[in-house]
Amino acid sequence: MRVAVTGHMNITEETAVLVREEITRRLAEIPDLVGVSCIARGADSVFAQVVLEAGGRLEVVLPSRNYREAKVKPDHAPVFDELVQCASDVRVMAFEKAGREAYEAANEALLGSADRLVAVWDGEGGEAGGTGSVVKLARARGVVVDVVWPEGSVRG
């Protein structure tokens, strides 16, 4: 089963622990798990780590060729690099620079192959390229959406 992720980048460390526990619980029963993630800071990376810990295969979708250099902050770089190394496949979208168009294309790629979407989402927002818009698009396409926002979760 192919499970994609979308979610907030700015979750607190405490929220990351709660989200990790909930995603672990939800993915535990999925056979032949393939996780698809853009491995951004926050929800995307937590999801990717859980997929690997569960023995699943990780596929990475990067929005642009300059994504690592332009958008990955130094404190997230080690996790990002490790996840890229552990991925069975890394797809880079055909954009030189990261931006709204590249993010929307990456979200399309995530959903295009997904049987299910895990959305680490507080229910707020719906701007293009953001978590809410990905949830809306997935639901419109009939993709099963699991919203994960455990009690006590907050954005940082």
PyMOL commands that set and color helices and strands:
alter all, ss='L'
color gray80, all
select helices_A, chain A and resi 13-27+43-53+67-71+77-86+100-112+131-140
alter helices_A, ss='H'
color red, helices_A
select strands_A, chain A and resi 2-7+34-37+57-62+89-92+116-120+144-148
alter strands_A, ss='S'
color yellow, strands_A
deselect
rebuild
show_as cartoon
